[in-house]
Amino acid sequence: MHQEIILEREVEAVQIPSGDSITLPQGTPVMITQTLGGTYTVATQAGLARISSTDIDALGIDPNEQAEKSAQSEALKDAPLEDQVWAALKEVYDPEIPVDIVNLGLVYDCLLEKADSGKTSVNVKMTLTAPGCGMGPVIAADAQSRIMTIDSIEDATVDLVWDPVWTQDMITEEGKMKLGMV
C-alpha cells in the first residue's frame, strides 16, 4: 500500500468527501490509501476517490482476493441472522477512517422483522461523523448492499439519522485501539 499505481483502464469512482461520481481515465496515477470493506480509497492529483471492488482490475489487483472474502462470508451462513447482519455492517467503512461503521459507533439501531414471505426485512438507523459529509448516501448504500447479500434477507433499509449527534465517545474500544486512541 502507499505506492503509486497507474490505472490500467478508465474507471468510475466516487469523489471523497462530496460523494460525486467521477471518471478516472486510464493512465491516471493513484496511490491506494485504504483497502477496507471491499472498496479502495485512492489519492489522485484531484483529491481522494473511492473505487469499487468490482473495478479492482483497473488497479492491477487480482480479483481472486474477493474469493477469499466470500469464503469468510460463507463461514457465517449458519450463524444467527442478527449476527450475520452485524458482521455485514462491520464490512462497511467510511473511506477516510480505517474503522468499520459499527466500531465507529455510527450504527444506532438494527431491527430485524420477519416478512410474510418467511424472509426477513432489516431496518438500520445510522449516522455519520459529520452531518455535511457527501459520502453519507454512499456509505448507507454500501451498508444496504452488504445486508442484501445475506440469503434470507428480503429487504434492507438504511436510514441516516442525526439524533443523537455522533461523538468520539461512541467509538467502541476496538475502534479506539485501531485509531490509536487508547
N, C-alpha and C positions, 0 to 999 in steps of 0.2 A: 504494500500500500504506500501511498505518497510518492509514487514515481510517475513521471509523465507518460501518458499513453496517447497515441494518435488514433482517433476514431476511424475504424475500418470501413464504416458506411455511415450514411445520413441516419440520424436517429431523432425520434420525438422525445422530448424531455419536459419536465416541469421546472420552471424557474423558481428559485427559493429566494426570498420568502413570499413573493407575490402570488404564487400558485398558477401563474400564466403558462400556457402551453407554448413551447418554443421548438424550433428545429435546429439541431446542431449538425452542421454539414460534415460530410466525410472529410477527413484530414484535420479536423479540429483537435488541437492539443488539449487534453484534460488531465486532471490529477484526481484520482479517487481519494476522497477524504473519509468516506464511511461506507460500509457494506453490511448494513444490518437490516433485518426484516425483509430480505429478498429484493431490496432496491439498492441502488448505487448513487451516492451523492458525489458529484464531481465538481471540482473547481475549474472554471473556464476563465478566459480573459474578460468575459462579460459578467462574471459572478458565479454563484452556486446554482447547480441544476441537479435534478434527480432523474435517473434513468431506471426504467422498469427492468425487472429480471427477465422479461421476455425479449429484451434487446441487449443482453449481455454480450452477445457475439460481436456487437459493434465495438465493445471494449477489448475484444480479443480474449474473453474469458470462456472457459469450457462450460457449456451448458450442462454437462454431467454433474456439476456441483448441485444442480437442482434436484437430481435424482436422490442424492444423499438426504436433502431436506425432506423430500417426500417420504423417505423411509422413516424419518423421525416422526412425521405426522401419522404414519401407518401404525407405529408403536402405541399411539394414544387412542386408536379407534375403539378399543374395548373399555376405556376409562369412562367414568360417568360423564354424561353430556355437558354438564356445567363445567367440569374440569377441562373438557375439550375446548369449550368456548373461551375460557380464561387462557388456556395455552395458545389459542389462535390470536387472542388480543396481545399476548406477550411477544408475538412476532411482528407487531406494528411499531414503528419507530418514528419519532419526529426526526426529519432528515438533518437537523442541526445539532441534535443531542444524542449521544450514544447510549441511551437508556430507553427501554420499551415504554409504551404509554401506560401500562399497568404499574410498573415500578416508578414511573414519574408521578404517579398519583392522579393521572388525568381521567381515569375511568371511575365515575361516581356510582354507577348502578348498572347491573346486568341482570335483566329479568327474562327468564325462560318460561314460555307458556305453550302447552300442548294445543295444537290446532285440531280441527275436526278431522283432518286427513290422517291424524295419528303422528304427523311430523311435528316439529317444534318451531315456534317463532321466537326470535330473540330481539329484545329492545335494550340498547345500550345508551346510557347518558354519559357523555364525556365532555371535558373542557379542554382548553389549550393553556399553554404557559402565558400567552398574551392574547387578549381579545382581538387585536387587529391583524393577527397572523393570517396571511393569504393562503397558507398551506392547510388551514383547518378543514375545508371541504375535501382536500386530497387525503389527509390523514383519516378522516371519518370514512371516506370511501374505501381506503385500504382496510380499515377495521371491518367494515361490512363485507368486503370481498373475502377476507380471511375466514370470517364466520361462515359464509356461504359455502366454503369448501368442505364443511362437515356434512357427511351424508344425510343425517336425519334432521337437518335444518331446512325448513321450508321457506323462511323469510327472516331477514335481519334488517333492523332499523338502527341507525346510529345517529343520535341527536346531539348537537353541540349545545351545551348549556353554559351559563356564566355565573350561576349561583349554586354553591358558594364560589367566590373568587379563588382561583388556584394560588397557593403559596408554596414555597420550598418546603414547608413543614409537611406537606402531603407526600413527599418523596419517601418511598419505603427505605428501610435500612439497606437492602440490596442495591437499590438505586443510588443511595448516597455513597455506598462503597465504590460503585462503578464511576461515580463522578469525583471521587476523592474528597468527599465532604465529611468523612468520618475519621 
